[in-house]
Amino acid sequence: MDTAETGSEAMEKSRNRHYNLALLGTMLPDMRGTELLSLMDMGVPRTRAIMITGYPSLDSTIESLNLGADGYLIKPIEPEKLLKIMEEKLREQEEEGRKYEQAERVLQTETMLKYYEPL
């Protein structure tokens, strides 16, 4: 687990480490959460991002989802609901990771077969 006080700090951390899940506030001291979402290095399998706000608006919700947010929660947040959503998103990420690894193996096999010349 890791924390960042500002969007700039979160961006820097995302460049140096892969995170499975990010909880992003919509209002940060140095930028909007949607700006951070668009700038973060999400890696492979893609980091799951859940936006959290105390100032909900339809525009913010739509913008967050269009930028790839996996969830949008309004404060106050029920801990059970947050944990359920986090578990669901991490399961999705795990499945994506398995599909990515399988696709990589297939590509490697196809490449080897393409260039393999029997003696």
Backbone as CSV, one residue per row, in Angstrom:
resi,resn,N_x,N_y,N_z,CA_x,CA_y,CA_z,C_x,C_y,C_z
1,MET,0.852,-1.166,0.000,0.000,0.000,0.000,0.902,1.235,0.000
2,ASP,0.411,2.284,-0.648,1.187,3.502,-0.792,0.212,4.677,-0.817
3,THR,0.691,5.837,-0.493,-0.140,7.035,-0.550,0.632,8.162,-1.224
4,ALA,-0.117,9.139,-1.700,0.474,10.342,-2.284,-0.390,11.527,-1.849
5,GLU,0.254,12.597,-1.483,-0.455,13.791,-1.028,-0.925,14.665,-2.187
6,THR,-0.231,14.574,-3.324,-0.566,15.418,-4.471,-0.649,14.574,-5.739
7,GLY,-1.235,15.134,-6.757,-1.288,14.462,-8.049,0.098,14.266,-8.632
8,SER,0.965,15.255,-8.480,2.337,15.150,-8.996,3.081,13.993,-8.344
9,GLU,2.913,13.845,-7.059,3.559,12.740,-6.344,3.001,11.396,-6.824
10,ALA,1.699,11.331,-7.042,1.080,10.093,-7.526,1.582,9.736,-8.922
11,MET,1.721,10.737,-9.804,2.239,10.485,-11.157,3.651,9.928,-11.089
12,GLU,4.489,10.530,-10.272,5.876,10.081,-10.142,5.924,8.641,-9.633
13,LYS,5.127,8.332,-8.649,5.107,6.971,-8.112,4.619,5.972,-9.152
14,SER,3.643,6.373,-9.961,3.110,5.448,-10.976,4.125,5.192,-12.090
15,ARG,5.087,6.092,-12.268,6.141,5.889,-13.272,7.183,4.880,-12.803
16,ASN,7.345,4.779,-11.489,8.398,3.951,-10.925,7.920,2.613,-10.376
17,ARG,6.629,2.422,-10.325,6.093,1.195,-9.738,4.723,0.906,-10.339
18,HIS,4.410,-0.379,-10.516,3.083,-0.749,-11.007,2.156,-0.963,-9.816
19,TYR,0.988,-0.365,-9.889,-0.024,-0.516,-8.847,-1.197,-1.293,-9.418
20,ASN,-1.735,-2.189,-8.624,-2.911,-2.946,-9.051,-4.162,-2.088,-9.007
21,LEU,-4.240,-1.213,-8.014,-5.448,-0.438,-7.787,-5.074,0.944,-7.282
22,ALA,-5.776,1.956,-7.765,-5.563,3.328,-7.292,-6.899,3.940,-6.906
23,LEU,-6.948,4.509,-5.715,-8.104,5.279,-5.276,-7.726,6.739,-5.446
24,LEU,-8.445,7.439,-6.314,-8.089,8.818,-6.662,-9.183,9.785,-6.226
25,GLY,-8.789,10.809,-5.510,-9.727,11.869,-5.179,-9.963,12.740,-6.402
26,THR,-11.138,13.321,-6.513,-11.425,14.172,-7.670,-10.845,15.578,-7.496
27,MET,-10.549,15.967,-6.247,-9.983,17.293,-5.992,-8.698,17.127,-5.196
28,LEU,-7.576,17.346,-5.851,-6.263,17.230,-5.224,-5.668,18.629,-5.073
29,PRO,-4.666,18.793,-4.206,-4.100,20.131,-3.992,-3.535,20.784,-5.254
30,ASP,-3.004,19.977,-6.180,-2.326,20.563,-7.332,-2.988,20.269,-8.681
31,MET,-4.040,19.466,-8.697,-4.729,19.172,-9.957,-6.042,18.456,-9.683
32,ARG,-6.838,18.358,-10.712,-8.076,17.587,-10.607,-7.753,16.104,-10.747
33,GLY,-8.551,15.274,-10.107,-8.339,13.835,-10.172,-8.444,13.284,-11.577
34,THR,-9.298,13.886,-12.410,-9.422,13.428,-13.790,-8.156,13.729,-14.583
35,GLU,-7.493,14.841,-14.262,-6.219,15.152,-14.915,-5.171,14.110,-14.528
36,LEU,-5.129,13.778,-13.248,-4.201,12.745,-12.779,-4.486,11.419,-13.471
37,LEU,-5.738,11.062,-13.570,-6.129,9.807,-14.225,-5.610,9.761,-15.657
38,SER,-5.694,10.874,-16.358,-5.243,10.898,-17.752,-3.724,10.869,-17.886
39,LEU,-2.998,11.245,-16.829,-1.538,11.333,-16.894,-0.805,10.141,-16.283
40,MET,-1.494,9.365,-15.461,-0.822,8.253,-14.773,-0.419,7.152,-15.741
41,ASP,0.716,6.534,-15.443,1.155,5.357,-16.185,0.418,4.165,-15.593
42,MET,-0.514,3.592,-16.364,-1.389,2.545,-15.842,-0.821,1.138,-15.995
43,GLY,0.229,0.947,-16.790,0.903,-0.334,-16.876,0.076,-1.468,-17.466
44,VAL,0.670,-2.675,-17.400,0.016,-3.893,-17.890,0.220,-4.969,-16.833
45,PRO,-0.828,-5.648,-16.382,-2.216,-5.342,-16.682,-2.588,-3.979,-16.103
46,ARG,-3.535,-3.345,-16.715,-3.880,-1.961,-16.403,-4.286,-1.777,-14.943
47,THR,-3.722,-0.746,-14.331,-4.103,-0.360,-12.977,-5.585,-0.033,-12.957
48,ARG,-6.289,-0.550,-11.990,-7.702,-0.227,-11.837,-7.799,1.061,-11.022
49,ALA,-8.584,2.016,-11.498,-8.706,3.324,-10.853,-10.142,3.559,-10.427
50,ILE,-10.306,3.910,-9.167,-11.619,4.239,-8.629,-11.572,5.679,-8.151
51,MET,-12.446,6.487,-8.697,-12.525,7.899,-8.325,-13.412,8.038,-7.092
52,ILE,-12.991,8.929,-6.182,-13.753,9.179,-4.963,-13.973,10.679,-4.853
53,THR,-15.221,11.060,-4.599,-15.528,12.488,-4.541,-16.517,12.821,-3.434
54,GLY,-16.376,14.002,-2.935,-17.353,14.575,-2.024,-18.176,15.640,-2.734
55,TYR,-17.840,15.852,-4.017,-18.491,16.876,-4.832,-18.963,16.251,-6.146
56,PRO,-19.976,15.403,-6.091,-20.399,14.697,-7.310,-21.055,15.631,-8.319
57,SER,-20.777,15.326,-9.585,-21.465,16.022,-10.667,-21.528,15.076,-11.860
58,LEU,-22.513,15.251,-12.677,-22.654,14.408,-13.857,-21.452,14.579,-14.780
59,ASP,-20.989,15.818,-14.963,-19.836,16.070,-15.838,-18.594,15.343,-15.339
60,SER,-18.351,15.406,-14.037,-17.183,14.754,-13.464,-17.270,13.233,-13.599
61,THR,-18.452,12.699,-13.391,-18.654,11.258,-13.532,-18.376,10.810,-14.954
62,ILE,-18.954,11.503,-15.911,-18.774,11.151,-17.327,-17.312,11.292,-17.734
63,GLU,-16.677,12.392,-17.334,-15.274,12.600,-17.681,-14.404,11.483,-17.094
64,SER,-14.649,11.130,-15.845,-13.865,10.070,-15.196,-14.008,8.747,-15.932
65,LEU,-15.223,8.379,-16.248,-15.460,7.112,-16.934,-14.885,7.129,-18.348
66,ASN,-14.987,8.251,-19.034,-14.404,8.362,-20.375,-12.883,8.270,-20.357
67,LEU,-12.270,8.678,-19.245,-10.815,8.608,-19.120,-10.334,7.245,-18.620
68,GLY,-11.274,6.341,-18.363,-10.891,4.978,-17.990,-11.070,4.611,-16.534
69,ALA,-11.732,5.455,-15.749,-11.987,5.086,-14.353,-12.852,3.832,-14.312
70,ASP,-12.567,2.981,-13.358,-13.299,1.727,-13.211,-14.433,1.848,-12.212
71,GLY,-14.501,2.961,-11.538,-15.563,3.188,-10.577,-15.581,4.643,-10.172
72,TYR,-16.715,5.066,-9.623,-16.885,6.459,-9.200,-17.744,6.418,-7.945
73,LEU,-17.148,6.713,-6.805,-17.852,6.617,-5.532,-18.015,7.991,-4.900
74,ILE,-19.148,8.170,-4.232,-19.467,9.441,-3.589,-19.347,9.271,-2.078
75,LYS,-18.653,10.209,-1.442,-18.502,10.205,0.014,-19.836,10.548,0.660
76,PRO,-20.121,10.033,1.822,-19.337,9.068,2.587,-19.450,7.679,1.950
77,ILE,-18.366,6.941,2.039,-18.294,5.631,1.404,-18.460,4.548,2.456
78,GLU,-19.324,3.607,2.152,-19.491,2.457,3.039,-18.300,1.523,2.816
79,PRO,-17.554,1.202,3.866,-16.364,0.351,3.717,-16.656,-0.972,3.007
80,GLU,-17.778,-1.600,3.313,-18.117,-2.878,2.679,-18.292,-2.714,1.170
81,LYS,-18.913,-1.619,0.770,-19.117,-1.358,-0.649,-17.771,-1.130,-1.351
82,LEU,-16.905,-0.357,-0.724,-15.588,-0.097,-1.299,-14.794,-1.397,-1.435
83,LEU,-14.789,-2.215,-0.398,-14.062,-3.484,-0.455,-14.616,-4.401,-1.541
84,LYS,-15.922,-4.441,-1.687,-16.544,-5.281,-2.722,-16.117,-4.821,-4.114
85,ILE,-16.141,-3.530,-4.346,-15.741,-2.982,-5.645,-14.255,-3.238,-5.895
86,MET,-13.428,-3.052,-4.877,-11.995,-3.282,-5.028,-11.721,-4.753,-5.383
87,GLU,-12.376,-5.673,-4.707,-12.196,-7.101,-4.996,-12.607,-7.415,-6.429
88,GLU,-13.733,-6.864,-6.857,-14.232,-7.099,-8.220,-13.232,-6.581,-9.256
89,LYS,-12.715,-5.388,-9.041,-11.781,-4.792,-9.999,-10.452,-5.547,-10.029
90,LEU,-10.007,-6.039,-8.882,-8.769,-6.812,-8.854,-8.943,-8.171,-9.537
91,ARG,-10.126,-8.764,-9.414,-10.399,-10.017,-10.149,-10.365,-9.758,-11.657
92,GLU,-10.966,-8.656,-12.089,-10.932,-8.292,-13.514,-9.489,-8.106,-13.978
93,GLN,-8.683,-7.457,-13.161,-7.287,-7.222,-13.522,-6.532,-8.543,-13.621
94,GLU,-6.790,-9.446,-12.704,-6.125,-10.754,-12.721,-6.470,-11.509,-14.009
95,GLU,-7.731,-11.465,-14.393,-8.159,-12.121,-15.628,-7.490,-11.476,-16.844
96,GLU,-7.414,-10.155,-16.843,-6.734,-9.450,-17.930,-5.272,-9.865,-18.003
97,GLY,-4.634,-10.001,-16.850,-3.241,-10.420,-16.803,-3.054,-11.817,-17.381
98,ARG,-3.963,-12.739,-17.060,-3.887,-14.100,-17.611,-4.047,-14.081,-19.127
99,LYS,-4.985,-13.283,-19.619,-5.193,-13.191,-21.066,-3.967,-12.601,-21.752
100,TYR,-3.363,-11.600,-21.139,-2.171,-10.974,-21.697,-1.024,-11.985,-21.761
101,GLU,-0.810,-12.720,-20.667,0.257,-13.723,-20.633,0.027,-14.805,-21.676
102,GLN,-1.219,-15.232,-21.837,-1.541,-16.255,-22.835,-1.268,-15.726,-24.242
103,ALA,-1.652,-14.501,-24.511,-1.417,-13.910,-25.818,0.084,-13.784,-26.091
104,GLU,0.859,-13.440,-25.067,2.314,-13.353,-25.210,2.922,-14.711,-25.557
105,ARG,2.448,-15.775,-24.892,2.964,-17.121,-25.178,2.640,-17.544,-26.602
106,VAL,1.415,-17.253,-27.045,1.015,-17.589,-28.413,1.887,-16.843,-29.412
107,LEU,2.115,-15.570,-29.189,2.946,-14.764,-30.075,4.376,-15.293,-30.115
108,GLN,4.926,-15.653,-28.970,6.280,-16.205,-28.935,6.353,-17.522,-29.701
109,THR,5.354,-18.372,-29.522,5.328,-19.657,-30.230,5.220,-19.444,-31.729
110,GLU,4.331,-18.547,-32.149,4.173,-18.260,-33.577,5.454,-17.703,-34.172
111,THR,6.134,-16.846,-33.422,7.397,-16.267,-33.895,8.459,-17.345,-34.035
112,MET,8.544,-18.233,-33.056,9.519,-19.317,-33.121,9.232,-20.236,-34.309
113,LEU,7.972,-20.570,-34.530,7.617,-21.460,-35.638,7.882,-20.803,-36.987
114,LYS,7.686,-19.507,-37.063,7.896,-18.785,-38.309,9.363,-18.820,-38.736
115,TYR,10.252,-18.711,-37.752,11.670,-18.640,-38.071,12.417,-19.951,-37.876
116,TYR,11.710,-20.973,-37.473,12.333,-22.277,-37.260,12.505,-22.979,-38.595
117,GLU,13.711,-23.417,-38.854,13.980,-24.167,-40.081,14.505,-25.536,-39.698
118,PRO,13.780,-26.586,-40.021,14.249,-27.935,-39.660,15.553,-28.255,-40.374
119,LEU,16.367,-29.081,-39.735,17.658,-29.498,-40.314,17.482,-30.503,-41.399
